[in-house]
Amino acid sequence: MLKWALALAVALSSLALITTGNGDEVPPASNIMLTSYENNNIKVFSDISPSVVYVTNTQVVRRRFSFNAMEVPSGSGTGFVWDDSGLIVTNYHVIYRAHKVLITLHNNETYEAEVVGLAPEKDIALLRIDAPSKDLKPIPLGNSSELAVGRKVLAIGNPFELDTTLTVGVVSALGREIKSLNNRTIKNVIQTDAAINPGNSGGPLLDSMGQLIGVNTSIISPSGANAGIGFAIPVNTVKLIVPQLLDHGRVYRPILGVEILPEYLAPRLGIKVNGVVIQDVQRGSPADRAGIVGLQEDRRHNIYLGDVIIAIDDEPVVNEDTLLSLLENYQPGDKVKVTTMRNEEIENYTVKLAEPPN
């Protein structure tokens, strides 16, 4: 009995010591010891998840056996707050063919989005919602050129309509190339093994400091679910595209003023060359002023090859995709060297690039 009383007294005295200066009790310390890795994951998710939004789109369909139209859910994905004016970034394919796009914020408030600009060739869409700035928390922007294989990355998204899900992995590879919805090549893509599933598209890929380093866009998977091979558009590409979409509604690419012969037509016309065949040159365009010519046709309807573009500033051009990608590196007014093949001879032209038409 005496031993029990002594033990109780010791316990009570110990509890009495666990107080603050004003007499309030301090909660006992947790027995769970978190690693620095876990703490970092928790902090990044806590800091950034309020910036991640849920994107849904609807399409108008006609009822069967009637002429009545109705809106139906068409798909969903992820996006994130770009700035506190209401700009939202997501993937182009997330809102493709949408009649209406809805954005749900972290506080479960939903807003109809206005499409500001589209870049299908980069799989980026810029939207705007009319939400209070206090509810809009932009993600800090990182620098994707500083990435290295093996660096930790975190993805936040809405896979399978499960909102704000965190997955963690590493940068698996850099400099990958993937195809966009309109079959353009997206270059310098980040490959990661952080789980990216349907619904994650358009969500942020983050570094361990919680900075945006990419926009999750696609996966390689036989089943359609995560197989450890996901891709993200680097943030440095997004930084270049967003101002163009804001000002012009599309990627602002200078032009030569030429019409390219579709690749599938070249074999039908007996054309076997490497490069881009110029079908026509717009009158008064930069290419026209430089002396570049397109296909020629005589009175007997025989077609003769004109200039075939094989390089821009000594960078090889193998198809229209590479030509457009190279032109994206310039501004209207820049002068470039256009190398062509005509009559089996190499020609070099100095062309001053022009602004694209509205």
Secondary structure, DSSP 8 states (H G I E B T S, - for coil): -HHHHHHHHHHHHHHHHSB-TTS-B-----S----HHHHHHHHHHHHHGGGEEEEEEEEEEE-TTSS-EEEEEEEEEEEEE-STTSEEEE-GGGSTT-SEEEEE-TTS-EEE-EEEEEEGGGTEEEEE----GGG-----B--GGG--TT-EEEEEE-GGG--SEEEEEEEEEEEEEEE-TTS-EEEEEEEE-S---TT-TT-EEE-TTS-EEEEEEEE--SSSS--S-EEEEEHHHHHHHHHHHHHHSS----B--EEE--TTHHHHTT---SSEEEEEE-TTSHHHHHT----EE-TT--EE---EEEEETTEE--SHHHHHHHHTTS-TT-EEEEEEEETTEEEEEEEE-B----
